Amino acid sequence: MSSEVALQTEYATICGGKRKNGILAEGRPNCPLVSVITAVFNGLPHVEGCLQSVLRQDYPNLEQLVMDGGSTDGTIDVLRRYDDRIAFWQSEPDRGVYDAWNKGLREARGEWICFVGADDELLPGAVSAYMALAAKNPNAEYLTSRVRWVHPSGYSRTVGKPWTWRAFSRYMCTSHVGSMHRRSLFDRLGIYDASYSIVADYEFLLRARQDLKAAYMPLVTVNMRAGGVSDSKTALHEQERAKVNAGGRNPVLASIEFRIANIKFALRPLRRALRRLFE
């Protein structure tokens, strides 16, 4: 057994980053600090591309935090190579992505916070575009954009719509990886409910209901690899529960919406095949 695996088996916490050398990011006048949080577990081969996409951002006041769930595939070796460029990284067992995000929130120092998956990549200029949007909408606490969703088959599409309560109360019309959250939103609503294994991001925003102050830009800010648990029938079940419990949705309407979404999910492979056929 390698020393790395042995440490994780013993539930040791490994950490690194610039903070270990006393280098702390701070907010600046007219240039708020942005925290980018990534949760990862056995993230090879994509995690390095994610890290580089954040480091390539041209926004001058950004901190990158990586919360690793105890990887044993070499992900920690990648994090160590970026030790002098990542603000903070930590590796220890966790209870899933939302538990890792909550840990990241406790470490984040930014006025604005976003979450980028270990297999996703921010596009150049994304953070600067968000902060320009924030400056134009000083009351906004939630910023959204568009996302390029790429399926392993090669099929891709662009998703992400402006937030409206009418749409959001029925389905997640925004994309979490294409969003930015003001810290005050977490101060007001709390942290993620880790009892949801897939849609805690949706449940969190449902708590605000119609009072959420949002702003939107029709710009693609991230490439998101499709697949995984968020693209599953289990997610539809959790979404129905969140709409009723946090969003106050009528249970009968939520049940009908679940059945419709289930049918659409079953038809996805056919729709993708037809799109490729007529491209």
N, C-alpha and C positions, 0 to 999 in steps of 0.2 A: 504494500500500500504506500502511495506517495505521501510525502509530508503534508502536502496540501489537503489531500483527502482525509488524512488522519486528523488534522486540525478541525475540519468541518464535522467529522464524526463526533468529536468531543464538544461540539457546539461552541467553538471558540469564535470570537469576533475579530475579524481582520479589517483594518481601515487604513486609509491613506488620503492623499490629496494635499493641496497647498495649505490647508488649515493646520496641518501637522507642523508646518514651519512658521505658523503665526501669521500667515497671509490671509486677511479677511476682506471679502468684498463689501462695499458700502454703497449706499445710495448717493447720488450726486445731484446738485441743482439742475433741474430740467433734463435729467438723465436717470430715471428711476432704475434701481437694480432689478434685474430679471433672473429668476431662478428656474433652471430647466432640470426637471427630475426624471430620471429613467430607472425603472425597475427591471431587473434582469435575473434570469436563472438559466444557466447553461446556454448562453446567448451566441455561441459560435454557430455560423461564421459571420453573422451580421453586426454584432455589437460594435466592432471597430468603425464600421461605416457610420453608425449612429453617432458615436463620439466625435468623429471627424466633422460630421455635418453641423454639429453644434459649435465646434471650435472654429469652423469657417465663417460663422456669422460675423457680419461687419458691425453689429451693435457694440458700442464700447464698454458697456457695463453689464456683464452677464456672468453668472456663476453656474457651473454644471455639477449636479449631484447624482451619483449613481448608487442605488441600493440593490445589492446583490443578495440573492436568497441562499447562498452557500453553494455556488457553482463548483463543479468538479471536472469541467471539460476544457479548462484553459482560459476561461473568461477572466479569472483573477489575474492571470499573467498579462492579459491585455490591459487591464486596469492599472497594473503596476507600471506598464510602459508609459502610461499617460499621467503618472503620479504628479508631475510638475505642471500639468495643465488643467487637471480637474480640481475644482474647489474642494470636493469631499467625496470619498467613496467608502462604502462599508459592505462587508460580506458577513452575513450570519443567517441562519435559518429563519424563515418567516412563514406566515400563514397565507401567502398568496400576494397577488399584485397590489391589492388595496391596502393590505397591512404594510407593504413596502412603501407605497405612496404616503401613508400616514407617517411612517418613519422619516421619509423625505421632507414632509411638511414641517416636522419638528426641527429639522436641520436648516431649512431654507431661510434665507435672510432677505429675500427680495420682496419688493412691493407688488410685483407681478410674478405669477407662477404658471408654468405650463408643464405638461407631461408628454414625453416622447418615448414611444416603445423602443426596445432594444433592437428591433428589426425594422424600424422606421427611420426616415432621414428628413431633417429639416432642409428646405430648399434655401439657396443663397438669398440673403436679405429678408428672411421671414420675420425675425425678431424686430428689426428696424421698422418693417411695415406695421407690425402690431403696435409698436410704441407711437408711431405716427397716428394710427387710428385712435389710440388712447388719448393723445394730446388733443385731437379734434372732438373727443367725446369725454370730457373730464368727469362726468357722473357715471360713466359705464363701469361695471364691475365684472363683466364677462364679455370677452372679445372672441368672435368666431370668423372663420375663413373657409376656404374650400380645400379639399384633400384629394390627391390622386390615389385611388384605390387600385392596387395591382394584384391580380389573381395569379397563382402559380401556373395556370394554363397559358398565361400571356395576355389574357383579356384584362383591360383596365377601363376604369370610368372615373369621372370626377363627381364627388359628393360634397354635401354641405350647403345648407340653406340658412338664411337669416333666422335668428331665434324669434319665435312668436309663441306666446302661451297656448294659443289655439292649436297650433301644430304640435308643440312640444308635449302637451298633455296627452297626446295620442301616440307619439313615437319620438325617438331621438332624432330630430331633424338636423341637429348639428353633429359634428364629429369631434370627439374629445381630444384626439391628437391634433386637431386643427383649432384648438381653443387656447385662450389665455385667461387666467383668473386673477383678479385683484385679491390681495391677502385679506382685505376686509370681508370678503365673501366667506372665507373660512372662519373668521372671527364671529360672523353672524350666524352661519349655518352649522358649524362644527366640522368634523372630519368625515372621512368615508366610512360607511357602514360595511365592515368586512364580513357580515353575515351574507351579503350578496357576493357571489364568487365571480360574476361576470358584468353586472350592470350597476355597480355601486356608483359609477360616475353619473349615470342617468338619474339614479335615486337621489343623489346629492343635490343636483340642480332642480329636481322636482320640488324639493323642500321650499324653495323660494317662491314657487307658484308664479302668479302673474306679476309679482313685485320685482322680479329679476330685471336689472338694468343692463341691457346688452347692446353691443354695436357689432356691425358686420362689414367685412370687405370681401368682394368677389374675386379674391386672389388665391391661387393654389400655393399653400405654404409648406406642404409636406408630402412625401411619398410614403404610403402606408401599405405594407404587405398584407394581403388578405389571408384569411384562414384563421385557425385557432378557435378558442372557445367563444369569442365574441361573435363569431359567425356560425351560430348553431341554434338548434331548437331549444336547448336549455336556456339560452339567452332570452328567447321569446317568453318562456315561462316566468323567468325572473322579472322581465319587463312588465308583464301583466301585474305581478305582485307589487312592484314599485309604484306603478301608476295608481293603484288603489290605495296603498298604505301611505305613500308620501305625497302623491299628487292629488289625492281626493277624487280620483276618477270613479265614476259610477261602475260598480262591479259588473253589471250586465253589459255595459258598453265595452268595458275592458275585455270581457270574455269574447265578445263578438270580434273586436279588433285583433285579439290573439288568434282566433280561427282564420281570419283573413290573412294575417301575417304568415301563418303556418302554411297556407296554400301557396302564397307567393314564394315562400322559402323552398317548397317542394318543386316549384317551376323554374327555379333559378338556373339549373344546368341547361334546360331547354332554351331559355331565353339567351344565355351566353352563346350556345351553339348557333342559334339563329342569327345573332348579331355578327358572329364571325363569318357566317355563310354569306351575308349580304354586305360585308365591308368591302 
